[in-house]
Amino acid sequence: MKNCFNNHINIKSFSVLKEEYPNYFMDIVHLSLFFKKQTRNLKRHALKTLMLILCFCAMHLSSYAQKEAIQDIWKSANASYQTEAYHSAIIDYEKIISIDNKDATVFFNLGNAYFKNNNKGEAVLNYLRALQLRPGFSPAKENIKYIQSLNNNKIPLENSLFLIRWYNNFISVMSPNTLALVFILLLSITSFLFYKRLDITIKYVQRWLAFSSSMTVFSFLLAFFAFQESRMLKKAVVMHENTFLFDSAKKKQVRWNLPEGVILSVSNQHQSGLIFVTLDNGIKGWIDKYEIERVSFK
């Protein structure tokens, strides 16, 4: 009997095998090609997976190294501040911000270092940036209030509407998150009263519904404007002492010499290198755009 499964198969016997068992032969060929393709796909997927794992590990190691570097600089900055080497502390805090500018505490400490270094403008600027990241940051608010009190005798008072003064004081106390919670609470009460508006057992339900609706709208507006204020997109700080505030863009008359650290709101009106601004106390005028710096850095 012929044995077709001998170890040595020459070209002729291979051809005979194909002719005698054509279907069997083609099945084996297809199966081998299928496994070869699957093996190739598995290798490709394994390589992709390996690359993803390596990328993840590299990112993790980079993040870990960055955190370690920040911690070292942070310790150095705080040590410099404690030894009254404020210039060195400023350099280190700014290094941290150049790596990660999302920490309000770093901006607050940088503001303290600038204030100790007799740079009120930079101090106020960084306190405001700390508040931009953390609107309810009380120490930053207190330090700004203290610096502004030093400038009160250098800025003229201008009569402003009671509502504007009340709004400014209110926003300085209440954070946007608190106002948002008040709005949600009032909205819930209004929704409940609206659902019960036809219930005669609740006395004066219609009046309460009208009152709560108006308060809900009012709280929403306060929360919205407080949020816009917290972003500080239009806020800027006077960076130099005795900065001229002109009455017009033609620089005909100096309205006032502004001290360093004054907070103001900038407009979109630009002319001849000047920008139209409004101080928190209501005073308006034109100022050299290079004498101020915007708070928003996002």
C-alpha positions as CSV (number, residue, x, y, z in Angstrom):
1,M,0.0,0.0,0.0
2,K,1.2,3.5,-0.9
3,N,1.9,5.8,2.0
4,C,1.1,9.4,1.2
5,F,2.4,10.7,4.6
6,N,6.0,10.0,4.2
7,N,8.4,12.6,5.6
8,H,10.0,13.6,2.4
9,I,7.4,14.9,-0.2
10,N,8.8,16.0,-3.5
11,I,7.1,18.3,-6.0
12,K,5.6,15.5,-7.9
13,S,3.9,13.8,-4.9
14,F,2.6,17.3,-3.8
15,S,1.0,17.7,-7.2
16,V,-0.5,14.3,-7.0
17,L,-1.9,15.0,-3.6
18,K,-3.6,18.2,-5.0
19,E,-5.1,16.2,-7.9
20,E,-6.4,13.3,-5.8
21,Y,-7.8,15.4,-2.9
22,P,-8.6,18.8,-4.4
23,N,-11.2,19.8,-1.7
24,Y,-9.1,18.6,1.2
25,F,-6.1,20.4,-0.1
26,M,-7.9,23.7,-0.6
27,D,-9.4,23.5,2.9
28,I,-5.9,23.1,4.4
29,V,-4.6,26.0,2.3
30,H,-7.5,28.3,3.4
31,L,-7.1,27.2,7.0
32,S,-3.4,27.9,7.0
33,L,-3.9,31.3,5.4
34,F,-6.6,32.1,7.9
35,F,-4.4,31.2,10.9
36,K,-1.5,33.2,9.3
37,K,-3.8,36.2,8.9
38,Q,-5.1,35.9,12.5
39,T,-1.5,35.6,13.8
40,R,-0.6,38.7,11.9
41,N,-3.6,40.6,13.3
42,L,-2.8,39.4,16.8
43,K,0.8,40.6,16.5
44,R,-0.5,44.0,15.2
45,H,-3.0,44.3,18.0
46,A,-0.4,43.2,20.6
47,L,2.0,45.9,19.2
48,K,-0.7,48.6,19.4
49,T,-1.5,47.5,22.9
50,L,2.1,47.6,23.9
51,M,2.5,51.1,22.4
52,L,-0.5,52.3,24.3
53,I,0.8,50.9,27.6
54,L,4.2,52.4,27.0
55,C,2.6,55.8,26.2
56,F,0.5,55.6,29.4
57,C,3.5,54.7,31.5
58,A,5.5,57.6,29.9
59,M,2.7,60.0,30.7
60,H,2.4,58.7,34.2
61,L,6.1,59.0,34.8
62,S,6.2,62.5,33.3
63,S,3.3,63.6,35.5
64,Y,5.0,62.1,38.6
65,A,8.3,63.8,37.7
66,Q,6.5,67.1,37.2
67,K,4.8,66.8,40.6
68,E,8.1,66.0,42.3
69,A,9.7,69.0,40.6
70,I,6.8,71.3,41.7
71,Q,7.1,70.0,45.3
72,D,10.8,70.8,45.4
73,I,10.3,74.3,44.0
74,W,7.3,74.8,46.4
75,K,9.5,74.0,49.4
76,S,12.3,76.3,48.1
77,A,9.8,79.2,47.6
78,N,8.3,78.8,51.0
79,A,11.7,78.6,52.6
80,S,12.8,81.8,50.8
81,Y,9.6,83.6,51.9
82,Q,10.2,82.6,55.5
83,T,13.7,84.0,55.4
84,E,12.4,87.2,53.8
85,A,14.2,86.5,50.5
86,Y,11.1,87.6,48.7
87,H,12.7,88.1,45.3
88,S,13.8,84.4,45.3
89,A,10.4,83.3,46.5
90,I,8.8,85.3,43.6
91,I,11.0,83.5,41.1
92,D,10.2,80.1,42.5
93,Y,6.4,80.7,42.7
94,E,6.4,81.9,39.1
95,K,8.3,78.8,38.0
96,I,5.5,76.7,39.6
97,I,2.8,78.8,37.7
98,S,4.7,78.3,34.4
99,I,4.3,74.5,35.0
100,D,0.8,74.5,36.5
101,N,-1.4,77.6,36.7
102,K,-4.4,76.0,38.3
103,D,-3.6,76.3,42.0
104,A,-5.1,79.3,43.8
105,T,-2.7,78.9,46.8
106,V,0.3,79.5,44.6
107,F,-1.1,82.7,43.2
108,F,-2.0,83.8,46.8
109,N,1.6,83.1,48.1
110,L,3.0,84.9,45.0
111,G,0.8,87.9,45.8
112,N,2.1,87.9,49.4
113,A,5.7,87.8,48.2
114,Y,5.1,90.7,45.8
115,F,3.4,92.7,48.6
116,K,6.3,92.1,50.9
117,N,8.6,93.2,48.1
118,N,6.7,96.5,47.8
119,N,4.9,95.6,44.5
120,K,1.3,96.3,45.3
121,G,0.1,96.1,41.7
122,E,1.6,92.6,41.2
123,A,0.2,91.6,44.6
124,V,-3.4,92.6,43.8
125,L,-3.1,91.0,40.3
126,N,-2.2,87.7,41.8
127,Y,-4.8,87.9,44.6
128,L,-7.4,88.4,41.9
129,R,-6.1,85.5,39.9
130,A,-6.3,83.3,43.0
131,L,-10.0,84.4,43.4
132,Q,-10.5,83.6,39.7
133,L,-9.6,80.0,40.5
134,R,-11.3,79.9,43.9
135,P,-14.0,82.6,44.2
136,G,-14.6,82.1,47.9
137,F,-10.9,82.4,48.9
138,S,-11.3,84.7,51.9
139,P,-7.6,85.5,52.6
140,A,-7.2,86.8,49.1
141,K,-10.3,89.0,49.5
142,E,-9.0,90.4,52.8
143,N,-5.6,91.2,51.4
144,I,-7.1,93.0,48.5
145,K,-9.3,95.0,50.8
146,Y,-6.3,95.9,52.9
147,I,-4.3,97.2,49.9
148,Q,-7.3,99.1,48.6
149,S,-7.6,100.8,52.0
150,L,-4.1,102.0,51.6
151,N,-5.1,103.7,48.4
152,N,-8.4,105.1,49.6
153,N,-7.0,108.5,50.4
154,K,-5.3,108.7,47.0
155,I,-8.5,108.2,44.9
156,P,-11.4,110.7,44.8
157,L,-14.8,109.4,45.7
158,E,-17.6,109.8,43.2
159,N,-21.3,109.5,43.9
160,S,-22.7,106.3,42.5
161,L,-26.1,104.8,42.5
162,F,-27.0,103.0,45.8
163,L,-28.0,99.9,43.8
164,I,-24.5,99.8,42.2
165,R,-22.8,100.2,45.6
166,W,-25.0,97.5,47.1
167,Y,-24.4,95.1,44.2
168,N,-20.6,95.5,44.5
169,N,-20.6,94.9,48.2
170,F,-23.0,92.0,47.8
171,I,-20.9,90.3,45.1
172,S,-17.7,90.7,47.2
173,V,-19.3,88.8,50.1
174,M,-21.3,86.1,48.2
175,S,-19.6,83.6,46.0
176,P,-21.1,82.4,42.6
177,N,-21.5,78.9,44.0
178,T,-23.5,80.2,47.0
179,L,-25.8,82.2,44.7
180,A,-26.2,79.2,42.5
181,L,-27.4,77.1,45.5
182,V,-29.8,79.9,46.5
183,F,-31.2,79.9,42.9
184,I,-31.7,76.1,42.9
185,L,-33.4,76.3,46.3
186,L,-35.8,79.1,45.2
187,L,-36.4,77.2,41.9
188,S,-37.4,74.1,43.9
189,I,-39.8,76.2,46.1
190,T,-41.3,77.8,43.0
191,S,-41.8,74.5,41.3
192,F,-43.6,73.1,44.3
193,L,-45.9,76.2,44.6
194,F,-46.6,75.9,40.9
195,Y,-47.6,72.3,41.4
196,K,-49.8,73.3,44.3
197,R,-51.2,76.5,42.8
198,L,-54.8,75.1,42.7
199,D,-54.6,73.7,46.2
200,I,-57.1,75.8,48.3
201,T,-55.7,74.4,51.6
202,I,-52.5,76.6,51.1
203,K,-53.4,80.1,52.0
204,Y,-52.3,82.8,49.5
205,V,-50.7,80.2,47.3
206,Q,-50.9,82.4,44.2
207,R,-49.2,85.3,46.0
208,W,-46.4,83.1,47.3
209,L,-46.0,81.7,43.8
210,A,-45.6,85.2,42.3
211,F,-43.1,86.2,45.0
212,S,-41.0,83.1,44.8
213,S,-41.0,83.4,40.9
214,S,-39.7,87.0,41.1
215,M,-37.0,86.0,43.7
216,T,-36.0,83.0,41.5
217,V,-35.4,85.3,38.5
218,F,-33.6,87.8,40.7
219,S,-31.3,85.1,42.2
220,F,-30.6,83.7,38.7
221,L,-29.5,87.2,37.5
222,L,-27.3,87.7,40.6
223,A,-25.7,84.2,40.1
224,F,-25.1,84.9,36.4
225,F,-23.5,88.3,36.9
226,A,-21.5,86.9,39.9
227,F,-20.2,84.1,37.7
228,Q,-19.2,86.6,34.9
229,E,-17.5,88.7,37.6
230,S,-15.6,85.7,38.9
231,R,-14.1,85.1,35.5
232,M,-12.7,88.6,35.6
233,L,-12.6,88.9,31.8
234,K,-12.8,92.7,32.0
235,K,-10.8,93.3,35.2
236,A,-7.4,94.9,35.2
237,V,-4.9,96.3,37.7
238,V,-2.9,99.5,37.6
239,M,0.7,98.3,37.7
240,H,2.6,101.6,38.3
241,E,2.4,104.4,40.8
242,N,1.0,107.7,39.7
243,T,-0.5,106.4,36.5
244,F,-2.4,109.1,34.6
245,L,-6.2,108.8,34.1
246,F,-7.1,111.2,31.3
247,D,-10.5,112.8,30.7
248,S,-10.4,111.9,27.0
249,A,-8.3,110.0,24.4
250,K,-6.7,113.3,23.3
251,K,-4.9,113.6,26.7
252,K,-6.1,117.2,27.1
253,Q,-6.4,116.9,30.9
254,V,-5.2,114.5,33.5
255,R,-8.2,113.7,35.6
256,W,-6.3,111.9,38.4
257,N,-3.0,110.2,39.2
258,L,-3.9,106.6,40.1
259,P,-1.9,104.7,42.7
260,E,-0.5,101.2,42.1
261,G,-2.8,98.4,42.8
262,V,-6.1,100.1,41.8
263,I,-8.7,97.7,40.3
264,L,-10.6,98.8,37.3
265,S,-12.8,97.4,34.5
266,V,-11.6,97.8,30.9
267,S,-13.8,98.3,27.9
268,N,-13.5,97.6,24.2
269,Q,-12.8,101.2,23.3
270,H,-9.2,101.8,22.2
271,Q,-7.7,104.9,20.7
272,S,-4.1,106.1,20.3
273,G,-2.7,103.6,22.7
274,L,-5.3,104.4,25.4
275,I,-8.2,102.3,26.7
276,F,-11.4,103.5,28.3
277,V,-11.7,102.2,31.9
278,T,-14.1,102.4,34.8
279,L,-12.9,102.3,38.4
280,D,-14.8,100.3,41.1
281,N,-16.0,103.6,42.6
282,G,-17.6,104.8,39.3
283,I,-14.8,107.1,38.0
284,K,-14.3,106.8,34.3
285,G,-11.5,107.9,32.0
286,W,-8.8,106.9,29.5
287,I,-5.5,105.2,30.6
288,D,-2.4,104.0,28.8
289,K,-2.9,100.3,28.1
290,Y,0.7,99.6,29.0
291,E,0.1,100.9,32.5
292,I,-2.4,98.1,33.4
293,E,-2.5,94.3,33.2
294,R,-5.6,92.2,32.7
295,V,-6.4,89.7,35.4
296,S,-7.7,86.9,33.2
297,F,-5.0,84.6,32.0
298,K,-7.2,81.7,30.7
